[in-house]
């Protein structure tokens, strides 16, 4: 599988090293030429020298033949911009790293589906591990054609939950309102800014993206 990383963070280096060992084709986009020279001696990867937030640079990565692109610079704004450009260039899957969870909500509104917040993930994992729980079990629950999808409610979508009229293969799992968890009921009223999490069949993803104006 061919994958690309933007930026040479510690996560990028560790992931690239492991993935290349597994036989994957890894490309790293880095603006600092000195870093490329140093890492080229340590990693079995290809490199593209340039700014990963520029369309002309990302085109060099070859979107059509790249399965996943990870936007993993040290700057959240750069990661969001790079992710939006990567999506417009039709990379098959775009993963966005955020250090500040304040950008999480904005990224979701922009339609960025795969978001990683390392500090939050590690904190939750440690807390659950102490309590004897394993949050990684979710990866064994979502199987086959099942996918998790989220969207942020806009003013025009406020109202009773049932008025969303979702496809038959969609079910709402939960709602986050100002970071508070709400379990949906038939009389639940959606408010602007709510984040809705649902589970759906993968064939509905394009419809859901269009329905909730992810490209507008």
VEXRORO-129466 format. One record per residue (C-alpha): residue number from 1; x, y, z; residue in one letter. Coordinates in Angstrom, 1 decimal, decimal comma. Layout:
# residues N
ATOM  num    east   north      up  residuo
ATOM  NUM       X       Y       Z        A
...
# end
This chain:
# residues 216
ATOM  num    east   north      up  residuo
ATOM    1     0,0     0,0     0,0        X
ATOM    2     1,2     3,5    -0,9        X
ATOM    3     0,9     6,1     1,9        X
ATOM    4     2,2     9,7     2,4        X
ATOM    5     3,0    11,8     5,4        X
ATOM    6     3,2    15,6     5,5        X
ATOM    7     5,7    16,7     8,1        X
ATOM    8     8,4    14,8    10,0        X
ATOM    9     7,0    14,7    13,5        X
ATOM   10     8,0    12,0    15,9        X
ATOM   11     4,8    10,2    15,1        X
ATOM   12     5,6    10,4    11,3        X
ATOM   13     9,0     8,9    11,8        X
ATOM   14     7,9     6,1    14,1        X
ATOM   15     4,9     5,2    11,8        X
ATOM   16     7,0     5,4     8,6        X
ATOM   17     9,7     3,1    10,1        X
ATOM   18     7,1     0,5    11,1        X
ATOM   19     5,1     0,7     7,9        X
ATOM   20     8,1     0,5     5,6        X
ATOM   21     9,2    -2,6     7,6        X
ATOM   22     5,8    -4,2     6,7        X
ATOM   23     6,5    -3,6     3,0        X
ATOM   24     4,4    -0,4     2,4        X
ATOM   25     5,5     2,3     0,1        X
ATOM   26     6,0     5,5     2,1        X
ATOM   27     6,4     9,1     0,9        X
ATOM   28     7,2    11,9     3,2        X
ATOM   29     6,7    15,6     2,3        X
ATOM   30     9,0    17,9     4,2        X
ATOM   31     9,9    21,6     3,7        X
ATOM   32    13,2    21,4     5,5        X
ATOM   33    15,8    20,0     3,1        X
ATOM   34    18,3    19,3     6,0        X
ATOM   35    15,7    17,1     7,7        X
ATOM   36    15,2    15,1     4,5        X
ATOM   37    18,9    14,5     4,1        X
ATOM   38    19,2    13,3     7,7        X
ATOM   39    16,1    11,1     7,5        X
ATOM   40    16,9     9,6     4,2        X
ATOM   41    19,8     7,8     5,9        X
ATOM   42    17,5     6,4     8,6        X
ATOM   43    14,3     5,6     6,8        X
ATOM   44    13,5     3,4     3,7        X
ATOM   45    11,1     6,0     2,3        X
ATOM   46    10,7     8,4    -0,6        X
ATOM   47    10,8    12,1     0,0        X
ATOM   48     9,2    15,2    -1,6        X
ATOM   49    10,8    18,5    -0,8        X
ATOM   50     8,3    21,3    -0,4        X
ATOM   51     5,4    22,9     1,5        X
ATOM   52     2,7    20,3     2,1        X
ATOM   53     0,0    22,9     2,1        X
ATOM   54     0,6    23,7    -1,5        X
ATOM   55    -1,4    21,9    -4,2        X
ATOM   56     1,5    21,7    -6,6        X
ATOM   57     3,6    19,9    -4,0        X
ATOM   58     0,8    17,5    -3,1        X
ATOM   59     0,3    16,7    -6,8        X
ATOM   60     3,8    15,3    -6,8        X
ATOM   61     2,8    12,7    -4,3        X
ATOM   62     0,4    11,2    -6,9        X
ATOM   63    -3,1    11,3    -5,3        X
ATOM   64    -4,5     8,7    -7,7        X
ATOM   65    -2,1     6,0    -6,5        X
ATOM   66    -1,8     6,9    -2,8        X
ATOM   67    -4,2     5,1    -0,5        X
ATOM   68    -3,8     7,4     2,6        X
ATOM   69    -2,2    10,8     3,3        X
ATOM   70    -1,4    11,8     6,9        X
ATOM   71    -1,2    15,5     7,6        X
ATOM   72     1,1    15,4    10,6        X
ATOM   73     3,0    18,7    10,8        X
ATOM   74     3,5    20,4    14,1        X
ATOM   75     1,0    23,1    13,2        X
ATOM   76    -2,8    22,5    13,4        X
ATOM   77    -3,7    25,2    11,0        X
ATOM   78    -1,3    23,8     8,4        X
ATOM   79    -2,7    20,3     8,9        X
ATOM   80    -6,2    21,5     8,3        X
ATOM   81    -5,2    23,4     5,2        X
ATOM   82    -3,2    20,5     3,9        X
ATOM   83    -6,1    18,1     4,6        X
ATOM   84    -8,6    20,3     2,7        X
ATOM   85    -6,2    20,5    -0,3        X
ATOM   86    -5,6    16,8    -0,2        X
ATOM   87    -9,3    16,1    -0,2        X
ATOM   88    -9,8    18,5    -3,2        X
ATOM   89    -7,1    16,6    -5,0        X
ATOM   90    -9,1    13,4    -4,4        X
ATOM   91    -6,7    11,5    -2,2        X
ATOM   92    -8,6     8,3    -1,2        X
ATOM   93    -8,3     8,9     2,6        X
ATOM   94    -7,0    11,9     4,5        X
ATOM   95    -6,0    11,8     8,2        X
ATOM   96    -5,6    15,0    10,1        X
ATOM   97    -3,5    15,4    13,3        X
ATOM   98    -4,5    18,1    15,8        X
ATOM   99    -2,7    19,0    18,9        X
ATOM  100    -5,3    21,5    20,1        X
ATOM  101    -8,7    19,9    20,6        X
ATOM  102   -10,3    23,4    20,1        X
ATOM  103    -9,8    22,8    16,3        X
ATOM  104   -11,6    19,4    16,5        X
ATOM  105   -15,1    20,9    16,1        X
ATOM  106   -14,0    23,2    13,2        X
ATOM  107   -12,3    20,3    11,4        X
ATOM  108   -15,5    18,2    11,6        X
ATOM  109   -17,5    21,2    10,2        X
ATOM  110   -15,1    21,3     7,3        X
ATOM  111   -15,8    17,7     6,6        X
ATOM  112   -12,5    16,2     7,7        X
ATOM  113   -13,6    12,7     8,8        X
ATOM  114   -10,4    11,1    10,1        X
ATOM  115    -9,0    13,2    13,0        X
ATOM  116    -6,4    12,2    15,5        X
ATOM  117    -5,8    14,2    18,7        X
ATOM  118    -2,8    12,4    20,2        X
ATOM  119    -2,8    14,0    23,6        X
ATOM  120    -6,5    13,3    24,1        X
ATOM  121    -6,3     9,7    22,8        X
ATOM  122    -3,4     8,9    25,1        X
ATOM  123    -5,1    10,6    28,1        X
ATOM  124    -8,3     8,6    27,5        X
ATOM  125    -6,3     5,4    27,1        X
ATOM  126    -4,4     5,9    30,3        X
ATOM  127    -7,5     6,7    32,3        X
ATOM  128    -9,3     3,7    30,9        X
ATOM  129    -6,3     1,4    31,4        X
ATOM  130    -6,2     2,4    35,1        X
ATOM  131    -9,9     1,4    35,3        X
ATOM  132    -9,2    -1,9    33,6        X
ATOM  133   -10,9    -0,9    30,3        X
ATOM  134    -9,5    -1,1    26,8        X
ATOM  135   -10,7     1,7    24,5        X
ATOM  136    -9,0     0,0    21,5        X
ATOM  137   -11,7    -2,7    21,6        X
ATOM  138   -13,9    -0,4    19,4        X
ATOM  139   -11,7    -1,3    16,4        X
ATOM  140   -12,9    -4,9    16,7        X
ATOM  141   -16,5    -3,9    17,0        X
ATOM  142   -16,8    -1,8    13,8        X
ATOM  143   -16,4    -4,5    11,1        X
ATOM  144   -17,1    -5,1     7,5        X
ATOM  145   -19,2    -2,4     5,7        X
ATOM  146   -20,0    -0,5     9,0        X
ATOM  147   -18,6     3,0     9,3        X
ATOM  148   -18,8     5,8    11,9        X
ATOM  149   -19,8     9,2    10,5        X
ATOM  150   -20,2    12,6    12,3        X
ATOM  151   -21,5    16,0    11,5        X
ATOM  152   -22,1    19,3    13,2        X
ATOM  153   -25,7    20,6    13,3        X
ATOM  154   -26,3    23,9    11,5        X
ATOM  155   -29,1    26,4    12,2        X
ATOM  156   -31,3    25,0     9,4        X
ATOM  157   -31,1    21,5    10,9        X
ATOM  158   -32,3    22,4    14,4        X
ATOM  159   -35,4    20,6    15,6        X
ATOM  160   -36,6    17,2    16,6        X
ATOM  161   -34,1    14,4    16,0        X
ATOM  162   -36,7    12,4    14,0        X
ATOM  163   -36,9    15,2    11,5        X
ATOM  164   -33,4    14,3    10,2        X
ATOM  165   -35,0    11,5     8,2        X
ATOM  166   -31,8     9,5     7,9        X
ATOM  167   -31,5     6,5     5,5        X
ATOM  168   -32,6     3,2     6,9        X
ATOM  169   -29,0     2,0     7,2        X
ATOM  170   -28,1     4,8     9,6        X
ATOM  171   -28,5     4,9    13,4        X
ATOM  172   -27,5     7,8    15,7        X
ATOM  173   -25,1     6,6    18,4        X
ATOM  174   -24,8     9,7    20,5        X
ATOM  175   -24,7    13,5    20,5        X
ATOM  176   -22,1    15,8    22,0        X
ATOM  177   -23,4    19,2    23,1        X
ATOM  178   -20,6    21,5    24,4        X
ATOM  179   -18,5    18,4    25,1        X
ATOM  180   -21,3    16,8    27,1        X
ATOM  181   -22,6    13,3    26,1        X
ATOM  182   -26,2    13,0    25,2        X
ATOM  183   -27,9     9,6    24,4        X
ATOM  184   -30,6    10,2    21,7        X
ATOM  185   -34,3     9,8    22,4        X
ATOM  186   -37,3    10,3    20,0        X
ATOM  187   -38,0    13,7    21,6        X
ATOM  188   -34,4    14,9    21,6        X
ATOM  189   -34,1    18,4    20,1        X
ATOM  190   -31,0    19,1    18,1        X
ATOM  191   -29,3    22,5    18,6        X
ATOM  192   -26,9    24,4    16,4        X
ATOM  193   -23,4    23,3    17,2        X
ATOM  194   -24,3    19,8    18,3        X
ATOM  195   -22,0    17,0    17,0        X
ATOM  196   -24,0    14,0    15,9        X
ATOM  197   -22,2    10,6    15,8        X
ATOM  198   -23,9     7,9    13,8        X
ATOM  199   -23,1     4,4    12,5        X
ATOM  200   -23,9     3,6     8,9        X
ATOM  201   -23,2     1,4     5,9        X
ATOM  202   -20,2     2,6     3,9        X
ATOM  203   -22,4     2,9     0,8        X
ATOM  204   -24,2     5,9     2,5        X
ATOM  205   -21,0     7,9     3,1        X
ATOM  206   -21,2     9,9    -0,1        X
ATOM  207   -24,8    10,7     0,4        X
ATOM  208   -24,2    11,8     4,0        X
ATOM  209   -21,3    14,1     2,9        X
ATOM  210   -23,5    15,8     0,3        X
ATOM  211   -26,5    15,9     2,6        X
ATOM  212   -24,7    17,8     5,3        X
ATOM  213   -22,9    20,1     3,0        X
ATOM  214   -19,3    18,9     3,6        X
ATOM  215   -18,0    20,3     0,4        X
ATOM  216   -19,7    23,7     0,6        X
# end
